[in-house]
């Protein structure tokens, strides 16, 4: 069965898309932790960051840069997060990055 992010890629469930190209899709997080919370995924399903193919990784980071620029975040700042695996707190097993921004964020990186 297809994972939830694959279902978004395949337009089987709706999402508020903010960026799309051949390799990458980005959409607003359904449960935002800040005023701006965008999820960036490779269209090809891959569970872990360390298994993302290099070319796709380049496209993902390029998309992240574009989204940062489109949201005028260069001056105010932003946070890029990748939760990976069980200890990393990954809840959706389709590798993804978060852009979290739009307000002053805390300093707690451990997230305990
Ligand atoms: P993780 O915890 O795996 O790093 O992040 C998964 C993220 O996906 C969470 O922030 C969660 O709110 C978001 N999410 C889960 N299901 C959906 C969905 O169906 N639509 C959208 N837009 N976001 C989702």
Backbone and ligand atoms as CSV (ligand in chain L), in Angstrom:
chain,resi,resn,atom,element,x,y,z
A,1,UNK,N,N,0.840,-1.196,0.000
A,1,UNK,CA,C,0.000,0.000,0.000
A,1,UNK,C,C,0.878,1.250,0.000
A,2,UNK,N,N,0.404,2.218,-0.705
A,2,UNK,CA,C,1.130,3.463,-0.873
A,2,UNK,C,C,1.200,4.250,0.437
A,3,UNK,N,N,2.320,4.922,0.690
A,3,UNK,CA,C,2.438,5.731,1.911
A,3,UNK,C,C,1.700,7.056,1.719
A,4,UNK,N,N,1.510,7.769,2.832
A,4,UNK,CA,C,0.671,8.974,2.784
A,4,UNK,C,C,1.273,10.039,1.866
A,5,UNK,N,N,2.597,10.175,1.886
A,5,UNK,CA,C,3.212,11.182,1.014
A,5,UNK,C,C,3.160,10.737,-0.455
A,6,UNK,N,N,3.260,9.414,-0.702
A,6,UNK,CA,C,3.065,8.924,-2.082
A,6,UNK,C,C,1.648,9.244,-2.549
A,7,UNK,N,N,0.682,9.121,-1.644
A,7,UNK,CA,C,-0.710,9.438,-2.004
A,7,UNK,C,C,-0.856,10.911,-2.366
A,8,UNK,N,N,-0.086,11.775,-1.715
A,8,UNK,CA,C,-0.110,13.200,-2.068
A,8,UNK,C,C,0.516,13.395,-3.453
A,9,UNK,N,N,1.661,12.729,-3.694
A,9,UNK,CA,C,2.308,12.821,-5.011
A,9,UNK,C,C,1.346,12.379,-6.106
A,10,UNK,N,N,0.589,11.326,-5.824
A,10,UNK,CA,C,-0.323,10.754,-6.828
A,10,UNK,C,C,-1.691,11.436,-6.842
A,11,UNK,N,N,-1.811,12.541,-6.088
A,11,UNK,CA,C,-3.065,13.317,-6.035
A,11,UNK,C,C,-4.256,12.496,-5.521
A,12,UNK,N,N,-3.967,11.508,-4.729
A,12,UNK,CA,C,-5.047,10.695,-4.150
A,12,UNK,C,C,-5.589,11.326,-2.876
A,13,UNK,N,N,-4.730,12.079,-2.182
A,13,UNK,CA,C,-5.230,12.897,-1.077
A,13,UNK,C,C,-4.748,14.330,-1.298
A,14,UNK,N,N,-5.550,15.303,-0.870
A,14,UNK,CA,C,-5.210,16.692,-1.158
A,14,UNK,C,C,-4.078,17.221,-0.280
A,15,UNK,N,N,-3.383,18.200,-0.800
A,15,UNK,CA,C,-2.363,18.904,-0.016
A,15,UNK,C,C,-2.250,20.309,-0.584
A,16,UNK,N,N,-1.845,21.224,0.268
A,16,UNK,CA,C,-1.651,22.610,-0.148
A,16,UNK,C,C,-0.240,22.734,-0.713
A,17,UNK,N,N,-0.116,22.479,-2.018
A,17,UNK,CA,C,1.203,22.420,-2.654
A,17,UNK,C,C,1.788,23.818,-2.838
A,18,UNK,N,N,3.094,23.935,-2.583
A,18,UNK,CA,C,3.761,25.230,-2.757
A,18,UNK,C,C,4.875,25.170,-3.792
A,19,UNK,N,N,5.314,23.968,-4.165
A,19,UNK,CA,C,6.382,23.831,-5.152
A,19,UNK,C,C,6.313,22.434,-5.748
A,20,UNK,N,N,6.579,22.352,-7.051
A,20,UNK,CA,C,6.623,21.034,-7.692
A,20,UNK,C,C,7.545,21.090,-8.895
A,21,UNK,N,N,8.394,20.071,-9.033
A,21,UNK,CA,C,9.136,19.888,-10.279
A,21,UNK,C,C,9.181,18.388,-10.571
A,22,UNK,N,N,10.037,17.984,-11.487
A,22,UNK,CA,C,10.056,16.578,-11.903
A,22,UNK,C,C,10.387,15.625,-10.744
A,23,UNK,N,N,11.219,16.086,-9.821
A,23,UNK,CA,C,11.743,15.205,-8.769
A,23,UNK,C,C,11.183,15.492,-7.375
A,24,UNK,N,N,10.631,16.676,-7.193
A,24,UNK,CA,C,10.359,17.181,-5.845
A,24,UNK,C,C,8.938,17.727,-5.746
A,25,UNK,N,N,8.339,17.506,-4.577
A,25,UNK,CA,C,7.057,18.140,-4.261
A,25,UNK,C,C,7.165,18.748,-2.871
A,26,UNK,N,N,6.590,19.932,-2.694
A,26,UNK,CA,C,6.566,20.577,-1.377
A,26,UNK,C,C,5.147,21.046,-1.102
A,27,UNK,N,N,4.731,20.899,0.151
A,27,UNK,CA,C,3.363,21.269,0.532
A,27,UNK,C,C,3.363,21.714,1.983
A,28,UNK,N,N,2.299,22.432,2.364
A,28,UNK,CA,C,2.193,22.897,3.747
A,28,UNK,C,C,1.917,21.720,4.671
A,29,UNK,N,N,2.600,21.730,5.810
A,29,UNK,CA,C,2.376,20.671,6.796
A,29,UNK,C,C,0.957,20.794,7.347
A,30,UNK,N,N,0.272,19.655,7.480
A,30,UNK,CA,C,-1.109,19.643,7.942
A,30,UNK,C,C,-1.217,20.037,9.427
A,31,UNK,N,N,-0.112,19.913,10.129
A,31,UNK,CA,C,-0.091,20.224,11.557
A,31,UNK,C,C,1.091,21.147,11.854
A,32,UNK,N,N,1.006,22.398,11.415
A,32,UNK,CA,C,2.177,23.285,11.457
A,32,UNK,C,C,2.637,23.584,12.881
A,33,UNK,N,N,3.968,23.621,13.056
A,33,UNK,CA,C,4.535,23.969,14.360
A,33,UNK,C,C,4.961,25.435,14.403
A,34,UNK,N,N,4.835,26.138,13.293
A,34,UNK,CA,C,5.156,27.567,13.229
A,34,UNK,C,C,4.312,28.171,12.101
A,35,UNK,N,N,4.365,29.482,11.977
A,35,UNK,CA,C,3.530,30.158,10.982
A,35,UNK,C,C,3.808,29.642,9.573
A,36,UNK,N,N,5.081,29.358,9.307
A,36,UNK,CA,C,5.440,28.738,8.028
A,36,UNK,C,C,5.995,27.350,8.330
A,37,UNK,N,N,5.384,26.343,7.770
A,37,UNK,CA,C,5.859,24.961,7.970
A,37,UNK,C,C,5.562,24.197,6.679
A,38,UNK,N,N,6.636,23.966,5.934
A,38,UNK,CA,C,6.532,23.346,4.614
A,38,UNK,C,C,7.310,22.022,4.626
A,39,UNK,N,N,6.717,20.998,4.023
A,39,UNK,CA,C,7.344,19.681,3.913
A,39,UNK,C,C,7.815,19.509,2.470
A,40,UNK,N,N,9.079,19.094,2.324
A,40,UNK,CA,C,9.666,18.912,0.990
A,40,UNK,C,C,10.028,17.439,0.839
A,41,UNK,N,N,9.528,16.810,-0.218
A,41,UNK,CA,C,9.752,15.364,-0.381
A,41,UNK,C,C,10.278,15.048,-1.787
A,42,UNK,N,N,11.057,13.955,-1.898
A,42,UNK,CA,C,11.335,13.432,-3.238
A,42,UNK,C,C,10.076,12.735,-3.743
A,43,UNK,N,N,9.741,12.902,-5.007
A,43,UNK,CA,C,8.546,12.229,-5.531
A,43,UNK,C,C,8.711,10.711,-5.491
A,44,UNK,N,N,9.942,10.258,-5.729
A,44,UNK,CA,C,10.201,8.815,-5.654
A,44,UNK,C,C,10.351,8.420,-4.194
A,45,UNK,N,N,9.537,7.478,-3.743
A,45,UNK,CA,C,9.542,7.115,-2.328
A,45,UNK,C,C,10.873,6.492,-1.930
A,46,UNK,N,N,11.382,6.941,-0.796
A,46,UNK,CA,C,12.638,6.474,-0.236
A,46,UNK,C,C,12.505,6.748,1.250
A,47,UNK,N,N,12.719,5.725,2.076
A,47,UNK,CA,C,12.384,5.905,3.492
A,47,UNK,C,C,13.343,6.835,4.223
A,48,UNK,N,N,14.652,6.687,3.927
A,48,UNK,CA,C,15.648,7.386,4.747
A,48,UNK,C,C,16.476,8.389,3.953
A,49,UNK,N,N,16.883,9.425,4.650
A,49,UNK,CA,C,17.766,10.446,4.080
A,49,UNK,C,C,19.010,9.814,3.450
A,50,UNK,N,N,19.639,8.877,4.173
A,50,UNK,CA,C,20.923,8.339,3.705
A,50,UNK,C,C,20.772,7.461,2.469
A,51,UNK,N,N,19.536,7.171,2.062
A,51,UNK,CA,C,19.319,6.378,0.842
A,51,UNK,C,C,18.848,7.225,-0.343
A,52,UNK,N,N,18.686,8.515,-0.140
A,52,UNK,CA,C,18.257,9.368,-1.252
A,52,UNK,C,C,19.390,9.455,-2.269
A,53,UNK,N,N,19.049,9.249,-3.503
A,53,UNK,CA,C,20.036,9.269,-4.580
A,53,UNK,C,C,20.603,10.691,-4.730
A,54,UNK,N,N,21.908,10.790,-5.018
A,54,UNK,CA,C,22.594,12.086,-5.003
A,54,UNK,C,C,21.915,13.130,-5.892
A,55,UNK,N,N,21.518,12.721,-7.092
A,55,UNK,CA,C,20.897,13.674,-8.013
A,55,UNK,C,C,19.577,14.211,-7.438
A,56,UNK,N,N,18.793,13.320,-6.817
A,56,UNK,CA,C,17.529,13.731,-6.199
A,56,UNK,C,C,17.798,14.664,-5.026
A,57,UNK,N,N,18.857,14.351,-4.280
A,57,UNK,CA,C,19.220,15.194,-3.131
A,57,UNK,C,C,19.543,16.620,-3.594
A,58,UNK,N,N,20.240,16.718,-4.709
A,58,UNK,CA,C,20.556,18.041,-5.249
A,58,UNK,C,C,19.270,18.787,-5.607
A,59,UNK,N,N,18.320,18.093,-6.202
A,59,UNK,CA,C,17.039,18.721,-6.558
A,59,UNK,C,C,16.265,19.137,-5.307
A,60,UNK,N,N,16.319,18.304,-4.263
A,60,UNK,CA,C,15.620,18.644,-3.015
A,60,UNK,C,C,16.184,19.929,-2.414
A,61,UNK,N,N,17.511,20.026,-2.353
A,61,UNK,CA,C,18.116,21.212,-1.742
A,61,UNK,C,C,17.919,22.448,-2.616
A,62,UNK,N,N,17.893,22.248,-3.914
A,62,UNK,CA,C,17.599,23.366,-4.813
A,62,UNK,C,C,16.177,23.865,-4.555
A,63,UNK,N,N,15.233,22.935,-4.403
A,63,UNK,CA,C,13.843,23.317,-4.135
A,63,UNK,C,C,13.738,24.046,-2.795
A,64,UNK,N,N,14.463,23.563,-1.806
A,64,UNK,CA,C,14.444,24.220,-0.493
A,64,UNK,C,C,14.907,25.676,-0.640
A,65,UNK,N,N,15.980,25.877,-1.400
A,65,UNK,CA,C,16.469,27.256,-1.624
A,65,UNK,C,C,15.410,28.119,-2.292
A,66,UNK,N,N,14.754,27.576,-3.302
A,66,UNK,CA,C,13.724,28.335,-4.025
A,66,UNK,C,C,12.583,28.712,-3.081
A,67,UNK,N,N,12.149,27.760,-2.269
A,67,UNK,CA,C,11.031,28.017,-1.338
A,67,UNK,C,C,11.425,29.084,-0.318
A,68,UNK,N,N,12.658,29.028,0.151
A,68,UNK,CA,C,13.144,30.046,1.088
A,68,UNK,C,C,13.082,31.432,0.430
A,69,UNK,N,N,13.521,31.488,-0.825
A,69,UNK,CA,C,13.513,32.771,-1.538
A,69,UNK,C,C,12.082,33.237,-1.802
A,70,UNK,N,N,11.205,32.334,-2.205
A,70,UNK,CA,C,9.814,32.709,-2.517
A,70,UNK,C,C,9.068,33.209,-1.287
A,71,UNK,N,N,9.488,32.735,-0.114
A,71,UNK,CA,C,8.843,33.158,1.132
A,71,UNK,C,C,9.589,34.308,1.806
A,72,UNK,N,N,10.588,34.862,1.101
A,72,UNK,CA,C,11.372,36.002,1.607
A,72,UNK,C,C,11.937,35.728,3.004
A,73,UNK,N,N,12.505,34.542,3.170
A,73,UNK,CA,C,12.999,34.151,4.494
A,73,UNK,C,C,14.492,34.435,4.681
A,74,UNK,N,N,15.164,34.935,3.646
A,74,UNK,CA,C,16.619,35.091,3.721
A,74,UNK,C,C,17.035,35.955,4.901
A,75,UNK,N,N,16.341,37.057,5.144
A,75,UNK,CA,C,16.757,37.988,6.199
A,75,UNK,C,C,16.309,37.530,7.581
A,76,UNK,N,N,15.094,37.031,7.676
A,76,UNK,CA,C,14.551,36.680,8.995
A,76,UNK,C,C,15.062,35.346,9.517
A,77,UNK,N,N,15.379,34.439,8.617
A,77,UNK,CA,C,15.889,33.135,9.030
A,77,UNK,C,C,14.840,32.050,8.976
A,78,UNK,N,N,15.296,30.850,9.198
A,78,UNK,CA,C,14.440,29.669,9.045
A,78,UNK,C,C,15.190,28.477,9.626
A,79,UNK,N,N,14.486,27.371,9.762
A,79,UNK,CA,C,15.103,26.127,10.222
A,79,UNK,C,C,14.767,25.025,9.226
A,80,UNK,N,N,15.780,24.232,8.876
A,80,UNK,CA,C,15.578,23.056,8.027
A,80,UNK,C,C,15.764,21.827,8.906
A,81,UNK,N,N,14.778,20.928,8.893
A,81,UNK,CA,C,14.787,19.753,9.780
A,81,UNK,C,C,14.595,18.495,8.945
A,82,UNK,N,N,15.346,17.464,9.301
A,82,UNK,CA,C,15.087,16.128,8.739
A,82,UNK,C,C,15.056,15.138,9.903
A,83,UNK,N,N,13.877,14.652,10.236
A,83,UNK,CA,C,13.748,13.607,11.245
A,83,UNK,C,C,13.931,12.279,10.540
A,84,UNK,N,N,14.824,11.468,11.081
A,84,UNK,CA,C,15.185,10.260,10.363
A,84,UNK,C,C,15.214,9.034,11.269
A,85,UNK,N,N,14.405,8.049,10.917
A,85,UNK,CA,C,14.412,6.798,11.676
A,85,UNK,C,C,13.750,6.925,13.040
A,86,UNK,N,N,13.757,5.820,13.765
A,86,UNK,CA,C,13.037,5.751,15.045
A,86,UNK,C,C,13.587,6.738,16.066
A,87,UNK,N,N,14.915,6.740,16.266
A,87,UNK,CA,C,15.479,7.657,17.261
A,87,UNK,C,C,15.343,9.109,16.813
A,88,UNK,N,N,15.305,9.323,15.508
A,88,UNK,CA,C,15.178,10.685,14.990
A,88,UNK,C,C,13.756,11.216,15.007
A,89,UNK,N,N,12.812,10.369,15.394
A,89,UNK,CA,C,11.423,10.842,15.523
A,89,UNK,C,C,10.664,10.924,14.222
A,90,UNK,N,N,11.124,10.178,13.210
A,90,UNK,CA,C,10.427,10.190,11.916
A,90,UNK,C,C,9.080,9.482,12.057
A,91,UNK,N,N,8.014,10.163,11.641
A,91,UNK,CA,C,6.676,9.564,11.755
A,91,UNK,C,C,6.098,9.151,10.410
A,92,UNK,N,N,6.578,9.754,9.330
A,92,UNK,CA,C,6.140,9.349,7.989
A,92,UNK,C,C,7.359,8.755,7.278
A,93,UNK,N,N,7.247,7.503,6.871
A,93,UNK,CA,C,8.402,6.781,6.334
A,93,UNK,C,C,8.599,7.015,4.842
A,94,UNK,N,N,8.592,8.268,4.487
A,94,UNK,CA,C,8.938,8.730,3.135
A,94,UNK,C,C,9.832,9.935,3.429
A,95,UNK,N,N,11.118,9.803,3.084
A,95,UNK,CA,C,12.100,10.825,3.485
A,95,UNK,C,C,11.597,12.224,3.153
A,96,UNK,N,N,11.846,13.170,4.053
A,96,UNK,CA,C,11.361,14.534,3.830
A,96,UNK,C,C,12.138,15.522,4.678
A,97,UNK,N,N,12.097,16.768,4.245
A,97,UNK,CA,C,12.654,17.878,5.013
A,97,UNK,C,C,11.517,18.799,5.409
A,98,UNK,N,N,11.716,19.484,6.533
A,98,UNK,CA,C,10.782,20.516,6.961
A,98,UNK,C,C,11.486,21.868,6.830
A,99,UNK,N,N,10.778,22.865,6.315
A,99,UNK,CA,C,11.201,24.261,6.492
A,99,UNK,C,C,10.252,24.843,7.519
A,100,UNK,N,N,10.816,25.310,8.627
A,100,UNK,CA,C,10.024,25.874,9.721
A,100,UNK,C,C,10.475,27.316,9.898
A,101,UNK,N,N,9.534,28.248,9.893
A,101,UNK,CA,C,9.921,29.660,9.876
A,101,UNK,C,C,8.707,30.535,10.172
A,102,UNK,N,N,8.930,31.851,10.048
A,102,UNK,CA,C,7.831,32.804,10.164
A,102,UNK,C,C,7.646,33.357,11.557
A,103,UNK,N,N,8.404,32.849,12.521
A,103,UNK,CA,C,8.346,33.373,13.884
A,103,UNK,C,C,9.642,32.984,14.599
A,104,UNK,N,N,9.879,33.595,15.758
A,104,UNK,CA,C,11.089,33.276,16.525
A,104,UNK,C,C,10.995,31.838,17.045
A,105,UNK,N,N,11.973,31.009,16.653
A,105,UNK,CA,C,11.969,29.605,17.072
A,105,UNK,C,C,12.821,29.419,18.320
A,106,UNK,N,N,12.520,28.367,19.082
A,106,UNK,CA,C,13.300,28.071,20.281
A,106,UNK,C,C,14.652,27.465,19.934
A,107,UNK,N,N,15.469,27.239,20.982
A,107,UNK,CA,C,16.828,26.727,20.771
A,107,UNK,C,C,16.948,25.240,21.059
A,108,UNK,N,N,15.823,24.584,21.380
A,108,UNK,CA,C,15.893,23.190,21.786
A,108,UNK,C,C,16.006,22.265,20.576
A,109,UNK,N,N,17.249,21.904,20.234
A,109,UNK,CA,C,17.451,21.026,19.086
A,109,UNK,C,C,17.201,19.573,19.433
A,110,UNK,N,N,17.424,19.185,20.689
A,110,UNK,CA,C,17.259,17.776,21.067
A,110,UNK,C,C,15.801,17.374,21.004
A,111,UNK,N,N,14.909,18.282,21.318
A,111,UNK,CA,C,13.494,18.004,21.193
A,111,UNK,C,C,12.961,17.034,22.221
A,112,UNK,N,N,13.621,16.910,23.379
A,112,UNK,CA,C,13.110,16.001,24.429
A,112,UNK,C,C,11.856,16.563,25.057
L,1,LIG,P1,P,8.103,13.654,10.635
L,1,LIG,O1,O,7.581,13.634,12.037
L,1,LIG,O2,O,8.077,12.307,9.998
L,1,LIG,O3,O,9.433,14.339,10.502
L,1,LIG,O4,O,7.134,14.617,9.857
L,1,LIG,C1,C,5.949,14.213,9.254
L,1,LIG,C2,C,5.151,15.467,9.044
L,1,LIG,O5,O,4.163,15.199,8.094
L,1,LIG,C3,C,4.452,15.968,10.312
L,1,LIG,O6,O,4.870,17.288,10.597
L,1,LIG,C4,C,2.979,15.868,9.961
L,1,LIG,O7,O,2.213,16.929,10.497
L,1,LIG,C5,C,2.998,15.890,8.443
L,1,LIG,N1,N,1.904,15.166,7.831
L,1,LIG,C6,C,1.499,13.895,8.130
L,1,LIG,N2,N,0.476,13.532,7.343
L,1,LIG,C7,C,0.230,14.587,6.530
L,1,LIG,C8,C,-0.739,14.806,5.487
L,1,LIG,O8,O,-1.569,13.968,5.155
L,1,LIG,N3,N,-0.701,16.027,4.863
L,1,LIG,C9,C,0.214,16.981,5.202
L,1,LIG,N4,N,0.153,18.125,4.529
L,1,LIG,N5,N,1.130,16.797,6.175
L,1,LIG,C10,C,1.137,15.623,6.829
